[in-house]
Amino acid sequence: MPSCSPDCCLFQAVEIVKVWSEDGAGKVVEIPADMTSRDVCQLLVYKSHCVDDNAWTLVEHHPILGLERCLEDHELVVQVQASMSSDSKFLFRKNYAKYEFFRNPLNFFPEHMVAWCQESDGSIPQSQLLQNFLNSSSCPEIQGYLSVKEPGRRSWRKLYMFLRRSGLYYSTKGTSKEPRHLQLLSDLDDSNIFTIISGKKLHNCPTDFQFCIKPSKVRSDCKELKMLCAEDEQSRTCWMTAFRLLKYGIVLYQSYNVPQQRKSNLSPFTGPVRSVSENSLVAMDFSGRTGRVIDNPLEAQSAAVEEGQTWRKRSQRMNVLGSSSPLHPSSLSTVIHRTQVWFHGRIMREEAHKMIIQQGQVDGLFLLRDSQSNVKAFVLTLCHHQKIKHFQILPCEEDGQVLFSLDDGATKFTDLIHLVEFYLLNRGVLPCKLKHPCTAVAL
């Protein structure tokens, strides 16, 4: 029997993976064994016709254990699925904070938590912080107090801990880091770091800033989990970010630096990252006797802005005429925002908090929702310095037209889309400009 040549063996085994969206819908995809998390996200983006801004992630979710984590872009999805229990699942979600520490490293590593294994005499500036994490020959170290859950008990114990490349250690004598006083709590190579969901209810956590180190081989045994609690959000973020950097090092930087890198065998999925209908649109100029396609991108952008302003002016003119049409622009301006990805309707304040936290507490992450206390008002939920703030948007009437404002009428807008567009470019009364829409996609 003749042997099969390499050219004949172009196929490879595929695995079935089911991914769930935030609205509870699921999508089954067939993927090869060497497909990374980033590859799967790009495939889902393509199939769902949404914009790929490199913030999409797969989330490993364990409902019974109350744990979840975002897969790193380079991780092989089939391998991760093999280590998950039957009740666990993948979620498709945005995480704007995935690589934020590369852009603003000093915001993630408070000076009092950073130490060096080798004495530097203060000669290593904070600006070289990432270089030390990425360089496998250097010895960065994170230190500080953490509460750890006693094995098999509901009680917690506060200990001084040190995170190094070799693992997470705690001191048996105060803050001493002498080798004889250090005990290994967990290694990094065969473990992953998770956020704890509903930690106070499930695990009696002393604070709201919980996380967990879970051995990769453990599927559903709570006894093997290392439950930890930080004192505040900044220190929790520091511990979890340092864990990722110390475990993966330069691989994380490569994933951040080359987000569009794909394997050659994924060419069938290199389609548009936007919907087909969006890609089929072209800019047109109808000012002359015949229309023409606008090729210059700057001219096309100017035309789009002008068209948008013309729509608003036309809206105001028709409002003065008092049209009774069901598509009257003044009525349209009160509902058109419901088509936007940043608008989430009548969700509760707690749900808005949860969505912001899940998608990464970076500056400028925002959403709009209906106000619970005023049926005619709306609320802007915004993240700034890892804190979530709420700003009420109130309607006001001027010359018979309903306008919207979040600064007591000092700045007014014909609709919420106009308002968002303004604060994407101007900070105004907000602590920072709007930047990232908190959104979900239906698979």
N, C-alpha and C positions, 0 to 999 in steps of 0.2 A: 504494500500500500504506500503510495507516494506521501512524503511528509508535506506538511502544510507550510508554505513559505510565509515569512513575516508579513508580506503584502496581503495575504489572505486573511490574516488574523487582525483585522482592524477593529473588531468589536471587543468590548470588555464587559464584565459583569456590572450590572447596575443594582442599586438598592432603592427600596421604597422609603421615602421620608415624608411625613405629614407635618405641615407647618400651619400654625393657627394665627389669625389676626386678632386685633384688640376687640373686635365686635363678635368674636366667638366662631367666626367662619373658618373653615380649614381648607387647605389645598394639598393634594397629594402630588409629589414630584418624584420622578425617577432620576437618580444621579449616579455617576460613577464613583467608585471608592476613593478616588483621589481628588474629589471636588471639595474645595475649601468653603468655609463659611461665607467669605466674600463673594465667591462664585455663585453660591446659592442665592444670596441676596440680589445679585445682579440679574439672575434668572427670574426671580420673583418680581423685581422691579419692571423688567421687560414684559412679563406676562400680565402684570397688573396695570400697565400703562401709567406709571407714576414717575416723577422726576428722580433721577439718581444723583443725590448730593453727597454720597459717600458717608451718610450718617445712618443708613439702614443696618440693622444687626439681627442676628439670630439670638434668641434668648433661651437658655436652658432653664426650664421651669419645673420645679418639684413641689406640687401643691401639698402633699402630705407632710413633707419635711418643712414646708414654708420657706423654700430657698429659690433664688434665681440668680443667674449671671449672664452677661453678654459674652458670647463666644468671640475669641480673637479672630481677626480676619483670616489668619493663616491656618486655623485649626481644621482638620478633616471632619466633616459632619458625620460621616458613617462611623468613624471611630468614637466620636462623642456619643452617638446614639447607642452604640453597643454597651456603653457604660451606664446608661440610664435605666431606671426602673420602669415597669409597665405603666405606672400612673403618670410618669413625667412626659413632657412634650416640649416642642420648639414653638416659640412665639416670634412673630415678625414685627419688629418695632424699631423706632428711631432712637439713637443715642448720640446726641450732639457732643457729649463730654468724652467720647471714646478716645480722642487724641488731643483733647484740649490742653493737656499738660505739656505737650510739645510747643504749643503756642504761648502759653503763660505759665512756665514752670514754677516761678516763685510764688504763684497763688496756691499751688498745690502742696508745697513743702515749707511749712513754718520753720523759721530758723531754729527755734528751740527744740524741734523734733529731729533735726539733721545732725548727725555726728559722723566722724570718720574713724575707721579702725586704725589707720596709721596717723600718728600725730602730724598735723599740718602747720601748727603754730599760727593758725589764722591765715595761711598763705593761699588757701584754696577759696576763691571767691564764689559766692552763690551763683554767679553767671555760668560756672562750670559744673553746675549740679547735674544736668542731664548727661554731660560727657562722662561723669564718674559712674552714673547708673548704666550707661550703654557700654562702657569699656569693661570687659570681663576681668581685666587685671587689677582694676581699682576696687576699693573696699568701702562703698557707701553703707551707711547704717542709719536706721530710723529707730528712735527711742522715745519712750513715754509710757504713761500708765494706761492699762487696759483692764477691764473686768472680764474674767473668764468664768464660765459656768463649770461648777464642780461636776465631775462625771457621775451620772446616775442620780443627781440631786437637782433641786430647783434653786439652790442657793448659788450666789456668785461671789468671787473673790477678786479683789483688786491687787494687781501685781505690776511691777515695773518690767517692761519688755523691750527686747532688742530684735529688730528684723535685719538679717544679713542674707547674703547669697546662700549660705548653708542652711538657713531656716529661721524660724521664729523661736526665740529663747525668752525665758523669764528668770529673774534674779530671785534667789532664795534668801537674800539678805539686802533688803532695801533697794537702793539704786546701784549697788555694786555690779560691775561687769567683769570682775575677776573670774577666770575660767572655772575655779572651784565652786563659784556661787551661781553658775548658769546651768539651767536645765532646758533641754530641747523640748519644745511643745509641739512643733510640726515642721516638716521639711517643705520645700517648695516644688521640687521636681515632680513628685507624684501626687500633688494636691492642687486644688483650684479654690479660688476665693469667691464667695457668694454673698449677696445681700440677703438678710433675713427679712421675710415678710411677716408682719403682725407678730413681731418678736415678743412684745409684752404679754400678749394673750397666749401664745404657744409656749414660750420659754421663760416667762417671768423676767424678761430683760430689765435691768435697772434704768436704762435710758432708751431713747428712740434711735440711737445711732449704732445699730447692731450689724455685725457681719459674721461670717463663718468660714472656716477652712475645712474643706471636705476632701478626704483622700479619693483619688480617681477611681480606685477599685471598689469603693463602698457605694452601694446602690440605695439602700433604705434603712441602714442601721444608725440610729441617732447616737448610739454610744461612741461611735468613731468620729463624730463631728466635734470640732473645736469651736464652741460658741464664744464670741467675743463682743464686748461693748466698748465703744469709745465715749469720750466725754462730750464731744460736739461733732457737728458735721464736718468741719475742716479737718480735724484729726482723723476721723474715719476715712475721709477721702484720701488723706495722706498715706495711711496704712495700706489701703487697698490699691492705690496707684503704685506705691513702692513695691508691693508684692508682684504686680504685673511686670514692672520694669526689671526687677531682680530676677524673675523667672525667665522672661523671654528676651530681655536686652535688646540688641540691635534688630531683631526680627520685628519688634513693634515699630521701630523707626522706619524700617523698610516698608512696612504695610502703610504707614502714614505718608511716607514720601512718594510712593508710587501707587496711588489708589486705583489707577486704571489698568494696572498690570494684570494680564490674563494669560492663561495657558493656551498654547496654540490649538489644543484639541477642543477648545470651547467656542470655536468659530461659529457654530450654528446659533449661538446666543448673542452674537455681537450686533444686535439690532438697535433700533432707536431707543433711547431712554425715556422718550416722551410718547404720548399716544400718537397713533397714526394720524388722527384728525388734526392734531396740533402741528405735526410735521408737514402736513399738506398745505398749511397756510403760508401765504407770501404777502409781503407788504405791497400795496397798490396805491397809485396816485391817480385820482379821478378829477383833478382840477382842470384838466384840458378837455378837449372834445372826445378823446379816447383815453382809456386807462392804460397805465404803464406799470411794469414791475419795478419796484425800488430796489436796486442792487446794493447801494451804499448802506451799511448797517447803521451809521449815525443818522442818516436821513430817515431811515425806517423807524428808528427809535423816536425821533422828533415827530414823525407823522403819527405814531401811536399815542404819544402824549397829547398832541393837538386834538386827535380824535376823542380822547378821553375827556379833555376839557370842553370840547364841543358838545358832547353828550350831556355834561352837567349844565352847560348854558341852555341847551335845548330843554332840559328838564325844568329849569327855572322859568323859562318863557311859557311852557305849557302849563306850569302850575298857576301862573298868573291868569291864563285863559280859563282855568277852572274846568278842565276836561273831566268828563265823568266816565271815561273809558276804564275798564277793569285793569288795563295795563298802564294806567296813568303813572308817569315817572315819579311823582311824589310818593305814591304807594310802593313803587318798585324800590325806591331808595330805602324803605324800611324793612325790606326782606331780601335784597340782593346779596347781603353778606352771608346768607345761609348757604350759599354755593361755595364759600371759601373754606380751605382746609384748616384755617385757624379758628373757625367758629364751631362751637360744640353745643349750642342750644341750652337746654335747661338742665345742665349738670350741676351737682351740688358743689359747694366750696371744697369739701373734702376730696371729691373726685378730681377737681382741677389740680389740687395739691399733688395727688397721687400721679397724675399724668406728667406733671412737670418733673417730679422726682424720677420717674421711670425713664424719661427721655434725656436726663442729664442736666444737672443744675448749673447751667452756664449762663453768663450774662446775656440778656436779650431774648431768652426763650420765653415765648408768650402764647396765650390763647385768649379768645373772647368768648363770653357766655352770657346767657340771659341772667338778669339780676333776680335773686330770690325774694328780695324785699320790696322791689318796685317793678311792676309788670311792664312799665314803659321804658325802663332803663336797662343798661348792659354793664358788664364788668370786664375790665382788662386784668388778667392775671399775668404777672411778670416776675421773672427771676433775676435777682441782682445780688452779687456777692453771696451766693448759695442760700439766699433768703427769698421767700416767695411773698410778693406783695400784691394787693388788689386795689384797683382804681375804678371808681364808678363813672360810667359814661351816661350823662343825663341828656334827655331830649329838650330842646327849646324851640320856640316858634318865632320866626322872623318874617315879616311880610307874608304871612299866611303859609309859610313853608316850614316843615319840621327839620331842624338841624340837630347835630350831636356835638357834645363837648365833654371833655374830662377835666377842664380847668375852670369850671364855673362860668363858662360863656366867653372867656377871653379869646379862645380859638375855637371856631365852629366849622363843622363839616356837613356837607349835604348827605353823606352816607358813611357807614362804618368802613367801607373799603377806602374811601378818601382819607378817613382818619388814620387808618393803619399805614397807608402810603406816606402820610406826613411824618408819623413817628418812626418810620423806618429810616428816614433821612434826618430827622430833627429830634433831639432829646426832649425839648420843651420842659414841662414840669416833671417828667419822669426821671428816675435815677440813671437810666441809660436808654439808648435807642433800642427799638425793637429790632431783632435780628433773625431769630429762628422760630418759625411757626411750629407750635406743638400740634402734631397731626397724627392721624392714623389712616391706614389704607385697608380697604376691603379686598380680601383675596378672592 
